[in-house]
Amino acid sequence: MGIQEEFEQVAAIVKQLPESPPPSDDDKLMLYALYKQATVGPVTTPRPNRFNTIYRTKWDAWKAVEGKSKEEAMQEYIAKVKELLAAADAAAGESKEEAM
């Protein structure tokens, strides 16, 4: 399987990430930034004004990964999603042990 196919599969999985433990805002921003870099490329829009804090924060995160190639962004995105899934699996295992 090529990196593009794996990236697309992982991107579909992200929509179903378990909420326990919930991904941090920083994790969500990193996923957003890497996804945008992998699918769109470098930021081409002007930075949103300070009153649009959500869009500005997303823009800043995307800008922070601007130098990465499409492939690098895909690889880092895949690794980050796998890290989040492993954390969710570990948390689920701990929850099962506590219930016993």
Secondary structure by P-SEA (a helix, b strand, c coil): ccaaaaaaaaaaaaaaccccccccaaaaaaaaaaaaaacccccccccccccaaaaaaaaaaaaaaccccaaaaaaaaaaaaaaaaaaaaaaaaaaaaaac
